[in-house]
Amino acid sequence: MTTEFRVDPPTAAGERELLQGFLDFHRSTLLWKVSGLTGEQLVQRSVEPSSMSLIGLVRHLSEVEKYWFHRALAQAPSEPKFWTDEHPDGDFDLADPARAEQDLQDFREIVRTSDELAARFQLDDTFARPGHPGDYSLRYLYLHLIEEYARHNGHADFLRERIDGLTGE
């Protein structure tokens, strides 16, 4: 695995910079975990009985980014690309090795748009989450996404190690 994708978070900075830095660190860690693999390897379900795959994690986190930043925070229309009523786990179950590179490119574009949207708001700004009561702050969104990525990066460690023996830190 190459670390060219990995961006270390700042160690002394303001709250916004630290939150963005840790989110970027976890996003880049995911890209690091999937680097250098073929489409076939990226869709491989290597930790049975789970249906998780590395590209499935990328697709899942693309949907998470779109839901939280695009649909919830910015209140922009954003329908799931992979999830449907018929295929609620379509991000994992319908992964196609021929689309793996496009899925990675889509992820990068979604992240770029998420950052642009977040830049329009202050940490204390609140929004209504579709289908859930109460207000959520941008600060909460950052913390939640950092937790979501950290958990799934742990999954990515296991998946990657089973594919080619490589582990991260």
Accessible surface in RSA format (square Angstrom, percent):
REM  Atomic radii and reference values for relative SASA: ProtOr
REM  Chains: A
REM  Algorithm: Lee & Richards
REM  Probe-radius: 1.40
REM  Slices: 20
REM RES _ NUM      All-atoms   Total-Side   Main-Chain    Non-polar    All polar
REM                ABS   REL    ABS   REL    ABS   REL    ABS   REL    ABS   REL
RES MET A   1    60.66  31.4   5.55   3.7  55.11 131.2  12.54  10.7  48.12  63.8
RES THR A   2    57.98  41.2  48.61  49.3   9.38  22.3  40.57  54.5  17.41  26.3
RES THR A   3    83.02  59.0  73.83  74.8   9.19  21.9  39.64  53.2  43.38  65.6
RES GLU A   4   135.94  78.0  93.07  70.4  42.87 102.1  42.15  81.5  93.79  76.6
RES PHE A   5    52.00  26.0  41.85  25.9  10.15  26.4  47.64  28.9   4.36  12.5
RES ARG A   6    43.99  18.5  23.00  11.7  20.99  50.0  11.60  15.9  32.39  19.6
RES VAL A   7    85.10  56.0  81.33  73.6   3.78   9.1  85.10  73.9   0.00   0.0
RES ASP A   8   113.07  79.2  91.31  90.9  21.76  51.5  28.82  67.8  84.25  84.0
RES PRO A   9    24.05  17.5  16.93  15.4   7.11  25.9  17.12  14.1   6.92  43.0
RES PRO A  10    38.69  28.2  23.93  21.8  14.76  53.6  36.36  30.0   2.33  14.5
RES THR A  11   140.39  99.8 103.54 105.0  36.85  87.8  79.23 106.4  61.15  92.4
RES ALA A  12    93.49  86.0  61.75  95.3  31.74  72.2  68.83  96.9  24.66  65.3
RES ALA A  13    36.17  33.3   1.99   3.1  34.19  77.8  17.45  24.6  18.72  49.6
RES GLY A  14    47.26  58.3   0.00   N/A  47.26  58.3  38.01 104.3   9.25  20.7
RES GLU A  15    82.57  47.4  69.98  52.9  12.60  30.0  37.51  72.6  45.06  36.8
RES ARG A  16    72.20  30.3  70.04  35.7   2.16   5.1  48.96  66.9  23.24  14.1
RES GLU A  17   103.16  59.2  96.54  73.0   6.62  15.8  37.79  73.1  65.37  53.4
RES LEU A  18    54.48  30.3  54.24  38.8   0.24   0.6  54.46  38.2   0.02   0.1
RES LEU A  19    17.87  10.0  17.27  12.4   0.61   1.5  17.87  12.6   0.00   0.0
RES GLN A  20    40.70  22.8  40.70  29.7   0.00   0.0  32.48  69.1   8.21   6.2
RES GLY A  21    10.34  12.8   0.00   N/A  10.34  12.8   9.94  27.3   0.41   0.9
RES PHE A  22    84.82  42.4  84.82  52.5   0.00   0.0  84.82  51.4   0.00   0.0
RES LEU A  23     0.13   0.1   0.13   0.1   0.00   0.0   0.13   0.1   0.00   0.0
RES ASP A  24    41.48  29.1  40.06  39.9   1.42   3.4  11.10  26.1  30.38  30.3
RES PHE A  25    34.75  17.4  34.75  21.5   0.00   0.0  34.75  21.1   0.00   0.0
RES HIS A  26    27.57  15.1  27.57  19.2   0.00   0.0  17.46  18.0  10.11  11.8
RES ARG A  27     7.96   3.3   7.96   4.1   0.00   0.0   7.96  10.9   0.00   0.0
RES SER A  28     8.09   6.8   7.16   9.6   0.93   2.2   7.91  16.9   0.18   0.2
RES THR A  29     9.18   6.5   9.18   9.3   0.00   0.0   9.18  12.3   0.00   0.0
RES LEU A  30     0.00   0.0   0.00   0.0   0.00   0.0   0.00   0.0   0.00   0.0
RES LEU A  31    21.59  12.0  21.18  15.2   0.40   1.0  21.18  14.9   0.40   1.1
RES TRP A  32    13.27   5.3  13.27   6.4   0.00   0.0  13.27   7.1   0.00   0.0
RES LYS A  33     2.65   1.3   2.65   1.6   0.00   0.0   2.64   2.4   0.01   0.0
RES VAL A  34     5.22   3.4   2.79   2.5   2.42   5.8   2.79   2.4   2.42   6.6
RES SER A  35     9.89   8.4   3.33   4.4   6.56  15.1   9.42  20.1   0.47   0.7
RES GLY A  36    82.72 102.0   0.00   N/A  82.72 102.0  41.99 115.2  40.74  91.2
RES LEU A  37    18.97  10.6   2.63   1.9  16.34  41.1   4.05   2.8  14.92  40.2
RES THR A  38    81.31  57.8  72.97  74.0   8.34  19.9  78.66 105.7   2.65   4.0
RES GLY A  39    19.59  24.2   0.00   N/A  19.59  24.2   6.80  18.7  12.78  28.6
RES GLU A  40   118.42  68.0 112.60  85.2   5.82  13.9  56.82 109.9  61.60  50.3
RES GLN A  41    54.60  30.5  53.95  39.4   0.66   1.6  15.83  33.7  38.77  29.4
RES LEU A  42     1.27   0.7   1.27   0.9   0.00   0.0   1.27   0.9   0.00   0.0
RES VAL A  43    28.37  18.7  18.97  17.2   9.40  22.6  18.97  16.5   9.40  25.5
RES GLN A  44    76.73  42.9  69.44  50.8   7.29  17.3  28.14  59.9  48.59  36.8
RES ARG A  45   102.96  43.2  92.09  46.9  10.88  25.9  32.84  44.9  70.13  42.5
RES SER A  46     4.74   4.0   1.34   1.8   3.40   7.8   4.10   8.7   0.64   0.9
RES VAL A  47    49.50  32.6  48.52  43.9   0.98   2.4  48.69  42.3   0.80   2.2
RES GLU A  48   117.01  67.2  94.76  71.7  22.25  53.0  60.24 116.5  56.78  46.4
RES PRO A  49   141.57 103.2 113.12 103.1  28.45 103.4 118.06  97.5  23.51 146.1
RES SER A  50    38.91  32.9  23.88  31.9  15.03  34.6  31.15  66.3   7.76  10.9
RES SER A  51    39.00  33.0  32.94  44.0   6.06  14.0  17.48  37.2  21.51  30.1
RES MET A  52    44.74  23.2  44.48  29.4   0.26   0.6  43.13  36.7   1.61   2.1
RES SER A  53     0.93   0.8   0.93   1.2   0.00   0.0   0.79   1.7   0.14   0.2
RES LEU A  54     0.00   0.0   0.00   0.0   0.00   0.0   0.00   0.0   0.00   0.0
RES ILE A  55     0.00   0.0   0.00   0.0   0.00   0.0   0.00   0.0   0.00   0.0
RES GLY A  56     0.00   0.0   0.00   N/A   0.00   0.0   0.00   0.0   0.00   0.0
RES LEU A  57     0.00   0.0   0.00   0.0   0.00   0.0   0.00   0.0   0.00   0.0
RES VAL A  58     0.04   0.0   0.04   0.0   0.00   0.0   0.04   0.0   0.00   0.0
RES ARG A  59     9.21   3.9   8.73   4.5   0.48   1.1   0.93   1.3   8.28   5.0
RES HIS A  60    31.38  17.2  31.38  21.8   0.00   0.0  27.58  28.4   3.80   4.4
RES LEU A  61     0.00   0.0   0.00   0.0   0.00   0.0   0.00   0.0   0.00   0.0
RES SER A  62     3.22   2.7   3.22   4.3   0.00   0.0   1.93   4.1   1.29   1.8
RES GLU A  63     4.10   2.4   2.37   1.8   1.73   4.1   0.52   1.0   3.59   2.9
RES VAL A  64    10.91   7.2   9.85   8.9   1.07   2.6  10.91   9.5   0.00   0.0
RES GLU A  65     0.00   0.0   0.00   0.0   0.00   0.0   0.00   0.0   0.00   0.0
RES LYS A  66    29.77  14.5  29.77  18.3   0.00   0.0  16.63  15.0  13.14  14.0
RES TYR A  67    41.00  19.1  37.97  21.6   3.03   7.9  39.54  29.7   1.45   1.8
RES TRP A  68    10.81   4.3  10.81   5.2   0.00   0.0   2.20   1.2   8.61  14.0
RES PHE A  69     0.53   0.3   0.53   0.3   0.00   0.0   0.53   0.3   0.00   0.0
RES HIS A  70    21.06  11.5  21.06  14.6   0.00   0.0   7.75   8.0  13.31  15.5
RES ARG A  71    84.74  35.6  82.93  42.3   1.81   4.3   7.17   9.8  77.56  47.0
RES ALA A  72     0.00   0.0   0.00   0.0   0.00   0.0   0.00   0.0   0.00   0.0
RES LEU A  73     4.68   2.6   0.54   0.4   4.13  10.4   0.54   0.4   4.13  11.1
RES ALA A  74    27.60  25.4   4.63   7.1  22.96  52.2   6.62   9.3  20.98  55.6
RES GLN A  75   111.20  62.2  82.86  60.6  28.34  67.5  52.09 110.9  59.11  44.8
RES ALA A  76    35.37  32.5  30.57  47.2   4.81  10.9  34.14  48.1   1.23   3.3
RES PRO A  77   137.54 100.2 104.30  95.1  33.24 120.8 115.85  95.7  21.69 134.8
RES SER A  78    18.56  15.7   6.40   8.5  12.16  28.0  10.94  23.3   7.62  10.7
RES GLU A  79   132.31  76.0 120.03  90.8  12.29  29.3  60.87 117.7  71.45  58.3
RES PRO A  80    53.32  38.9  34.08  31.1  19.24  69.9  36.46  30.1  16.86 104.8
RES LYS A  81   101.24  49.4  70.73  43.4  30.51  72.6  60.43  54.4  40.82  43.5
RES PHE A  82    19.77   9.9  14.59   9.0   5.18  13.5  18.56  11.3   1.21   3.5
RES TRP A  83    75.26  30.2  69.24  33.5   6.03  14.2  67.11  35.8   8.15  13.2
RES THR A  84    72.81  51.8  59.19  60.0  13.62  32.5  70.26  94.4   2.55   3.9
RES ASP A  85   153.73 107.7 122.52 121.9  31.21  73.8  43.54 102.5 110.19 109.9
RES GLU A  86   143.20  82.2 113.52  85.9  29.68  70.7  48.19  93.2  95.00  77.6
RES HIS A  87    66.79  36.5  63.89  44.4   2.90   7.4  42.14  43.4  24.65  28.7
RES PRO A  88    90.29  65.8  78.28  71.4  12.01  43.7  80.38  66.4   9.91  61.6
RES ASP A  89    75.13  52.6  74.69  74.3   0.44   1.0   4.45  10.5  70.67  70.5
RES GLY A  90     0.01   0.0   0.00   N/A   0.01   0.0   0.00   0.0   0.01   0.0
RES ASP A  91     1.77   1.2   1.77   1.8   0.00   0.0   0.00   0.0   1.77   1.8
RES PHE A  92    24.12  12.1  20.75  12.9   3.36   8.8  20.75  12.6   3.36   9.6
RES ASP A  93    66.66  46.7  45.48  45.3  21.18  50.1  14.66  34.5  52.00  51.9
RES LEU A  94    88.38  49.2  70.38  50.4  18.00  45.2  75.45  53.0  12.93  34.8
RES ALA A  95    22.77  20.9   2.60   4.0  20.17  45.9   2.60   3.7  20.17  53.4
RES ASP A  96    56.81  39.8  55.41  55.2   1.40   3.3  17.99  42.3  38.83  38.7
RES PRO A  97    43.25  31.5  34.61  31.6   8.64  31.4  34.98  28.9   8.27  51.4
RES ALA A  98    94.94  87.3  52.63  81.2  42.31  96.2  65.09  91.7  29.85  79.1
RES ARG A  99    86.22  36.2  85.18  43.4   1.04   2.5  45.13  61.7  41.10  24.9
RES ALA A 100     1.53   1.4   1.53   2.4   0.00   0.0   1.53   2.2   0.00   0.0
RES GLU A 101   122.33  70.2 117.72  89.1   4.61  11.0  66.98 129.5  55.35  45.2
RES GLN A 102    82.73  46.3  77.47  56.6   5.26  12.5  23.46  49.9  59.27  45.0
RES ASP A 103     1.98   1.4   0.29   0.3   1.70   4.0   0.73   1.7   1.26   1.3
RES LEU A 104    10.24   5.7  10.24   7.3   0.00   0.0  10.24   7.2   0.00   0.0
RES GLN A 105    96.14  53.8  96.14  70.3   0.00   0.0  36.25  77.2  59.88  45.4
RES ASP A 106    26.91  18.9  24.63  24.5   2.28   5.4  10.62  25.0  16.29  16.2
RES PHE A 107     1.87   0.9   1.87   1.2   0.00   0.0   1.87   1.1   0.00   0.0
RES ARG A 108    86.23  36.2  78.19  39.9   8.04  19.1  43.61  59.6  42.62  25.8
RES GLU A 109    77.49  44.5  75.63  57.2   1.85   4.4  42.12  81.5  35.37  28.9
RES ILE A 110    20.71  11.8  19.79  14.7   0.92   2.2  20.71  14.9   0.00   0.0
RES VAL A 111    21.10  13.9  21.10  19.1   0.00   0.0  21.10  18.3   0.00   0.0
RES ARG A 112   114.00  47.9 108.96  55.5   5.04  12.0  70.78  96.7  43.21  26.2
RES THR A 113    37.45  26.6  37.45  38.0   0.00   0.0  28.85  38.8   8.60  13.0
RES SER A 114     0.00   0.0   0.00   0.0   0.00   0.0   0.00   0.0   0.00   0.0
RES ASP A 115    45.37  31.8  39.94  39.8   5.43  12.8  21.26  50.0  24.11  24.0
RES GLU A 116    85.90  49.3  77.19  58.4   8.71  20.7  39.75  76.9  46.16  37.7
RES LEU A 117    14.30   8.0  14.30  10.2   0.00   0.0  14.30  10.0   0.00   0.0
RES ALA A 118     0.99   0.9   0.99   1.5   0.00   0.0   0.99   1.4   0.00   0.0
RES ALA A 119    76.19  70.1  47.76  73.7  28.43  64.7  51.49  72.5  24.70  65.4
RES ARG A 120   172.99  72.6 135.11  68.9  37.89  90.2  55.58  76.0 117.41  71.2
RES PHE A 121    47.90  24.0  47.18  29.2   0.72   1.9  47.49  28.8   0.41   1.2
RES GLN A 122   123.01  68.8 123.01  89.9   0.00   0.0  43.28  92.1  79.73  60.5
RES LEU A 123    19.35  10.8  16.50  11.8   2.85   7.2  16.50  11.6   2.85   7.7
RES ASP A 124   102.06  71.5  87.48  87.1  14.58  34.5  32.94  77.5  69.12  68.9
RES ASP A 125    53.24  37.3  48.56  48.3   4.68  11.1  13.29  31.3  39.95  39.8
RES THR A 126    82.78  58.9  55.08  55.8  27.70  66.0  28.83  38.7  53.95  81.5
RES PHE A 127    13.71   6.9   4.29   2.7   9.42  24.5  13.71   8.3   0.00   0.0
RES ALA A 128    60.24  55.4  54.21  83.7   6.03  13.7  54.21  76.3   6.03  16.0
RES ARG A 129    51.97  21.8  48.96  25.0   3.01   7.2   0.01   0.0  51.96  31.5
RES PRO A 130    41.49  30.2  23.20  21.1  18.29  66.5  35.19  29.1   6.30  39.2
RES GLY A 131    82.70 102.0   0.00   N/A  82.70 102.0  44.07 120.9  38.63  86.5
RES HIS A 132    79.23  43.3  66.36  46.1  12.87  32.9  36.03  37.1  43.21  50.3
RES PRO A 133   124.50  90.7 104.14  94.9  20.36  74.0 115.56  95.4   8.95  55.6
RES GLY A 134    52.66  64.9   0.00   N/A  52.66  64.9  37.94 104.1  14.73  33.0
RES ASP A 135   110.57  77.4  78.99  78.6  31.58  74.7  13.78  32.4  96.79  96.5
RES TYR A 136    37.75  17.6  34.03  19.4   3.72   9.7  18.93  14.2  18.82  23.2
RES SER A 137    25.41  21.5  22.16  29.6   3.26   7.5  13.43  28.6  11.98  16.8
RES LEU A 138     0.00   0.0   0.00   0.0   0.00   0.0   0.00   0.0   0.00   0.0
RES ARG A 139    68.75  28.9  68.75  35.0   0.00   0.0  32.11  43.9  36.63  22.2
RES TYR A 140    93.52  43.7  91.98  52.3   1.54   4.0  66.17  49.7  27.35  33.7
RES LEU A 141     0.00   0.0   0.00   0.0   0.00   0.0   0.00   0.0   0.00   0.0
RES TYR A 142     1.02   0.5   1.02   0.6   0.00   0.0   0.12   0.1   0.91   1.1
RES LEU A 143    96.58  53.8  91.06  65.1   5.52  13.9  91.32  64.1   5.27  14.2
RES HIS A 144    46.50  25.4  41.06  28.5   5.44  13.9  31.29  32.2  15.21  17.7
RES LEU A 145     0.00   0.0   0.00   0.0   0.00   0.0   0.00   0.0   0.00   0.0
RES ILE A 146    28.68  16.3  28.68  21.4   0.00   0.0  28.68  20.7   0.00   0.0
RES GLU A 147    82.49  47.4  75.89  57.4   6.61  15.7  59.72 115.5  22.78  18.6
RES GLU A 148    14.09   8.1  14.09  10.7   0.00   0.0   0.24   0.5  13.85  11.3
RES TYR A 149     0.00   0.0   0.00   0.0   0.00   0.0   0.00   0.0   0.00   0.0
RES ALA A 150    44.06  40.5  32.22  49.7  11.84  26.9  33.53  47.2  10.53  27.9
RES ARG A 151   111.63  46.9  97.62  49.8  14.01  33.4  61.34  83.8  50.29  30.5
RES HIS A 152    13.41   7.3  13.41   9.3   0.00   0.0  12.63  13.0   0.79   0.9
RES ASN A 153     9.33   6.4   9.05   8.7   0.28   0.7   9.26  22.3   0.07   0.1
RES GLY A 154    29.89  36.9   0.00   N/A  29.89  36.9  28.30  77.7   1.59   3.6
RES HIS A 155    53.44  29.2  51.01  35.5   2.43   6.2  29.15  30.0  24.29  28.3
RES ALA A 156     0.00   0.0   0.00   0.0   0.00   0.0   0.00   0.0   0.00   0.0
RES ASP A 157    45.51  31.9  44.70  44.5   0.80   1.9  16.86  39.7  28.65  28.6
RES PHE A 158   131.60  65.8 130.89  81.1   0.71   1.8 131.41  79.7   0.19   0.5
RES LEU A 159     3.00   1.7   3.00   2.1   0.00   0.0   3.00   2.1   0.00   0.0
RES ARG A 160     6.36   2.7   6.36   3.2   0.00   0.0   0.47   0.6   5.89   3.6
RES GLU A 161    81.68  46.9  75.14  56.8   6.54  15.6  14.16  27.4  67.52  55.1
RES ARG A 162   152.03  63.8 125.98  64.2  26.06  62.0  38.84  53.1 113.20  68.6
RES ILE A 163    27.21  15.5   1.12   0.8  26.09  62.9   1.35   1.0  25.85  70.2
RES ASP A 164    60.37  42.3  27.31  27.2  33.06  78.2  30.96  72.9  29.42  29.3
RES GLY A 165    51.19  63.1   0.00   N/A  51.19  63.1  27.38  75.1  23.81  53.3
RES LEU A 166    70.70  39.4  69.96  50.1   0.74   1.8  70.70  49.7   0.00   0.0
RES THR A 167    78.03  55.5  57.16  57.9  20.87  49.7  27.97  37.6  50.06  75.7
RES GLY A 168    28.29  34.9   0.00   N/A  28.29  34.9   3.78  10.4  24.51  54.9
RES GLU A 169   166.35  95.5 110.08  83.3  56.26 134.0  71.33 138.0  95.02  77.6
END  Absolute sums over single chains surface
CHAIN  1 A     8532.4       6779.7       1752.6       4830.1       3702.2
END  Absolute sums over all chains
TOTAL          8532.4       6779.7       1752.6       4830.1       3702.2
